[in-house]
Amino acid sequence: MLKLVRERIGIKPINNKEMMFNFLFYNSGRFFQILGLSSLSLIMVAAYFEHVLLLKPCLLCYAQRFCFYLVILTCLIAFIHKNQSIKLFRIYITASLVFLASGISLAIRQLYLQSLPLDLVPTCGPDIDYLFDTLPFFEVFMLAIRGDGNCAEVLWSFLGISIPGWTLVGFFILFSYSLFSLFISVKLHSKN
């Protein structure tokens, strides 16, 4: 019935898939806005967990946040850089993909540490502030990648999935979005 009324008054039916595609892939600027704001929203959730729920982040949590910060920085630079060539546009997307893939691997590492039996969990390390005060940046970075006993603690979960599991979901969604954008980059870039 509703279809007949729309046809009589001349309203074209809205194709939800096409509308969503146009929203997500309108042009290169929109791509970087969505990717950057999505990453920023995940950082805000992490800040909420840390400062409101008082959950202390571990080294791997900080490393995953750092990956999101790098994605935000890449998106900001790419968004500010107007009229970039298709080659530079692809470089920005590829850089975002590298940072997102790094985040995926860090989240998987933390999930692995959380799945270990108690007798195989690595020993807990010192606080991140102490590490930065006493060690060079590269050594702190290597410690963060390996993780420690603090990374094996499950402090919060929703639907049976811990924080690194949800972070992995976020990284994977943004990675898929970026990878698809890379595949259609010529079409996406031509809409500028």
BELPEDA-V757221 format. One record per residue. PSI is psi as a letter, one per 40 degrees, with the letter a starting at -180 (NA if undefined). Layout:
BEGIN
psi
PSI
PSI
END
This chain:
BEGIN
psi
d
d
d
d
d
d
d
d
e
f
h
i
i
h
h
d
d
d
d
d
d
d
d
d
f
d
a
d
d
d
d
d
d
d
d
d
d
d
d
d
d
d
d
d
d
d
d
d
d
d
d
d
e
f
h
h
i
a
d
d
d
d
d
d
d
d
d
d
d
d
d
d
d
d
d
d
d
d
d
d
g
i
f
i
i
d
d
d
d
d
d
d
d
d
d
d
d
d
d
d
d
d
d
d
d
d
d
d
d
d
d
d
d
d
e
i
i
d
e
e
h
i
i
i
i
i
i
d
d
d
d
d
d
d
i
i
d
d
d
d
d
d
d
d
d
d
i
a
d
d
e
e
h
h
d
i
i
h
f
e
h
i
d
d
d
d
d
d
d
d
d
d
d
d
d
d
d
d
d
d
d
d
d
f
d
d
d
d
d
e
e
NA
END
